[in-house]
């Protein structure tokens, strides 16, 4: 595998596919995980089987490439494990998950050193009126080249090459900058399944690029560089947005025109000191719902 190509492909897919991704009813957090790392698979159940009133059991078939170490017990549920399968079963109707209830089922293990997708197949057992049992097997794996999405997809985990940050990037955009304008901002939503810290950014279009924050200081809005970076708590979406934390591109080397793309590299460091990065091509111009980009005179100033 060409690692450089893989990095760019993964980053671009994470960036552009956000609006089109259809999440299964049993899903893993977006963003992937590093090859060869310890991984906590947090499988989220969104609701019961169609027509059922409650979820009464979850059975996870673990993929090759994931070495099981432990599973997190759940109060009121019996837990059974083998090297290749983990199952939780509600011990009473009161412990079962009501139809619209959301819950997380956690399996821990170690990932293969080989990058690529892993599929966690999940059997969801449910009960309906009168205690009638039903189930849904979230086990379908997409066929390469197929245009139709599976009706009952397995939960996908992207195992990433060494050095690629396990961070999901969505709704990214850069504010346009006219000729003569010295700086502009970059905005996006970041989600790190295992948690990390955004410690830096660089772009060939800017002489200086930094992670910044805007905050009120008394009655004055001030902007400062975040020298220690920006914390991305595990499985929480952190939004970089106008008026808050954002990316600042300064000493611009060219106009940043509507409809163009800006290459940039985001750098991360996790709690163990492991460094990683993502290469992105970010569109210029606010996405729908973000409002019109500010005019040149309204851009961030130092």
N, C-alpha and C positions, 0 to 999 in steps of 0.2 A: 504493500500500500504506500502510495505517495503521501507522506504525512502532511506536507504543506497543502496539498490538494484537499486532504481530509479535513484539515483545520478550517480552510475557507468554506468548504461545502457544508460542514456542520454548523458553522457560525451563520452562514447565509440562510440555511434552512430554518434555524432558530429565529432569525430575524424576520424572514418574510412569510413563514408559514403560520404564524400565530393566529391570524384571523381565520384560517382555513382548517385548522386542526380540529378533529372531532374526538373528544375525549370519551373513552369507554366509561361505563358506569362503575367499573372497578379500575382505578388508574393509579399510576405512580406519579410523583411530582416531576414536572418537566425539568430539563437541564442536564440529565445524564449523570454519569459518575466516571471517575478515572479508572483506567485499566489497572488491575493488580491491587486495587484499594479495598479496604474494609467498607462495606456498604450496608446502610440501614434501609431496607425496602419498606416504605410506608405506603401500604395499599389502602386507598380511600374508597369506601363504599358510599355511594350517593343516595340510593333508595332501594327499596325492595324489588323483587322480580315483578314484571308487568302483571297487574291484576292481583297481586298478593298484598297482604297487610303488614308483613314483617319479615325481616331477614333472620333466620334461625341458625345458619351455619355458613362458614367460609372455609374452603379447602384450596390451598395454594400448591400447585405442582411446580417445583423449582426447576429452572432451566439448567442444562449443562452449561458450565461456565460460571455457576454460582455455587460456592461451597458453603453449606449451611453451618452456622455456629449456634444460634439461639433464636427464640421467638418471644415476644412480649405477651405475658398472660393478660387476660381481660376479665375483670370482675364479673362473676355470674356465668362465665363461659368455661367449658372444659377445653383444655389444650392438649393436643396429641401431635407428636413430631416424629419424623424419620429423616434420614439423610436427604430424601427427595420430595418430601411432602409435609406440609404443616396444616393442621386443621383446628378450627375453633367451632364449638357447638354450644348454643345457648342452653343453659341447664333448666330454664323455666320460661314460660311465656313472658313473664315480667322482664327478663333479661334480654329478650330478643329486641332487635332494632326495629322501631316503628318505620312505616313505609318511607317517610320523608327524612328520617334521621340520617345524619352523616356520621361516620365513624372511621377510625384508622386501625388497621391490623398490621403489626410490625414484625418483619423477619430480618434477621441480621446474618451476614455472611461475608465471604471474600470473593471478589470478582476475578475472572480470568485475566491474563495478561494480553489477550487478543482483543483488539477493538472490534466493535460491531454491535448490532442489536441483540438483546436477550429478551425473551418473551416469557412472562410469568402468567401461566394459565390458572384461572380462578373459577372454581365451582361455587356458585352462590345458591344456598338452599333457603327456601322461603316457606311461609305458611299463609293460607288465605282464609276465606270464610269457612267456619266449621272446622278449622285446623287442617284443611286439605293441603298436603305438601306439594310444592312445585320447586323448580330449580332453573337456573340459567348457567350455562357453561361458557364463560368468557375465555375462549380458547382459540379463536380463529386468528391466523397469521396472514397478513396481506400477501397476495401473490404479486411478485415483481411485474410491473408493467400493467397491472389491472387498473381499470378506471373506477370501478366500484369499490367502495369501502366495505369491509366486513361488517355484518350485522351484529356479531358478538365478538369483538376484537379482544385478544389477550392484552395484558398490560405490558407496554414496551419500555425497556430501559436501554438507552444508548450508552454503550461502553466506549469511552473516548480515548484517543491516543494520548500518550504521555505528553504533558505540557499544555493540553487543551483544557481550559477552565470548564468545570461542570456547572455552568450558569446559563439559565434560560433568559434570552433577550427578546423583548416584544415592544411593539409600538415605538420604535426608535426613529428619531428625526433630528435634523440640524436646521437651525434657523438660517434663512438666506442672509447673505451679506453682500452689499453693493460694492463696486470698486472704491477704494479709499477707506473702507471700513476696516478697522484693525482687529476686531474680535467678534465672535459669535458664540452661541451656546448649543450644546447637544443634550438631548433628552431621551429617556427610554424607561422601560420597566425591567427590573432585574429580579430573578428568583434563583437562589442557590439551594438545592435540595439538602446539602450537608452543611451549609453555612460557610461563609468566607468573608473576605474584606476586599473591596475595590481600592487598590492602592495607587493606581496611575493610569494615564491615558496618553497616547501619542498619535499623531497624524502627520502625513507628509504635507498637508495643506497649511499647517500652522507651525510657526517657530517655537511656540510654547503651548502646551496643553496640560490642563490640571483638572483635578476634581475640586469643585467649589461648592460653597453653601451660601445662601442668602438668608440672613436673620435680622430681626428687628433689634436694634441697640437703642433702647429708649424710644424716641420718636423717629429714629433714622434707620432706614434699611441699609445694611452693610453686607458686602460680599467678601469672603475670605477663602483662601485655599485650605482644604482639609489635609494637613500635613501627615496625619496618621491614617488617611483614607476613610472610606465609608463602610460601616459594618453592614453585612447582609445576613441577617439571622436565618437559620435553617427554615426552609419552606415558607418564608414570608416574602411577599412581593414588596420591593423597595422601588419607589418611583422617583426618577430624576426628572424634575419638572421646572418650568419657569417659576421664579419666586422661591425656590427651595434648593435642595441639592441638585447639582447639574454638572455637566462637563463644559469647561471653558476652553475655547480654541482662540489663541491670541497670536499677534504678529502674523496675520494671514498672508499667505504667499500668492493668493489668487482670489478672484471673486467666488462667492459661494452662491450659485444660481439655482433658482427654483427648478426642480425636476432632475438636477444632477445627483450624484452620490459622492459621499465623502468617505474615503478609507480611513479606518482608525483601528488601533489596537488597545484593548482594555487589559490591564494587568491586575492580577489578584494574588492574594497570599492568605492561606488558611491558618487556623489556630496552631498547627504543627509546623508552620513556617514553609509549607510547600507552595512554590510559586507556579502560576499558570497564566495563560493569556487567551484572549479571543480576538480573532481578526474579523472585522465587520466592514461592510459597505453600507453606509447609512444614507437613506434618501434625504434630500434637502426639501424642506417644506413640511408644515404641520399636517398630520393625518386628520381625517375627518373627525370632528368632535373636539379637536384641540384648539380651534379658533385660528384666525389668521396670524401669520408671523408678524412680529413687530417691525415697524419701519426702522431705517438705519439710525435715526435719532433716538429710538427707544431701546436699542440694543444695550447690553450690560456695559457699563463703563467702570473703570478703576479710578 
